[in-house]
Amino acid sequence: MNEEKTRVQKNEKAKEINTSNTGAPTITTTNIDENKQRTNNIINEKEEQPQISMKEAIFSNLIVGIFAASVYFPLEFVITVPLLGLSGYYRHVLVTLICFVLIPLIYLTGFRLIRRKKNYYFTTTREGLRPKKIISSLLQGIFMHAGIFYPWIVISQKFLPNVKTLSYFLPKPIDWFLWLFFVALNVIMFEFYSKAFVQLQFSKAKGSILLIKKRITIHGGYLLGFILQNLVWLGGHVQEFFWLKDYLGVANSICFILVSGILTGLTVWKTQNIFGVTFGHILLNVLVTLTYAFN
């Protein structure tokens, strides 16, 4: 009796793919739904796999951060001789390239090769590549820099007492091109380090950390990445502060750097990419340069 029941069940399962009256094979709806659900589960499991663990994020930031800082600050404030024939702002951009791009990229490339993990170099996440997120990022970046930070600088220049007047005077078109190119390059490089390598890396990290004898599980270090990004932003703008204070005032310059770090960090938090803040930052520098050209 049991053997007969088992044989009937096998026959019913085998008939999930049967033949219609015309002789064409027909797949039952149940089988289609099961296959679709199985495929969706595989995709979801793949998307939920962390690009990086919390321990890996902490380790990479410690290694790269300490190494970059140990090179950056001596080159900016102690060893001030020209590098590769560059001095002034152009030298500053070269130091930024070495510390905040080459060092992180070498580490991330090695990480990708050794661990075989796809991390987009943390310029974005899967979610951040959605068209809606990209458009939102660009709109926020443009509005923030052209609508808040640019007027802030113009108003400060016009109404604050005892500040120097901004002025850009470059004699040749090639000089203007090189200036704007190096400004844009400097912006891209530091946005990459502070927003991508630090903030987005931690935002997608998963795992647990031991904090004051208590293990805390983190499924996405959004807040931690945001806080660390602001600390890196402040440290990386020490040199800019010594330039800005003459044109915006000391207290105003500190507020400007603090607010810009917070607002741009929030945009990256919400949009999960650095496209908008990078474009907006470049736009801000272009607007300021054109406004005070030959002033």
ABEGO torsion letter per residue (X at the ends): XAAAAAAAAAAAAAAABBBBAAGBBBBBAAAAAAAAAAAAAAAAAAAABBABBAAAAAAAAAAAAAAAAAAAAAAAAABABBBGGBBEAAAAAAAAAAAAAAAAAAAAAAAAAAAGBBAGGGABBAAAABAAAAAAAAAAAAAAAAAAAAAAAAAAAAABBGBBBBBBBBABAAAAAAAAAAAAAAAAAAAAAAAAAAAAAAAABBEBBBBGGBBBBBAEBAAAAAAAAAAAAAAAAAAAAAAAAAAAEAAAAAAAAAAAAAAAAAAAAAAGBAAAAAAAAAAAAAAAAAAABGX
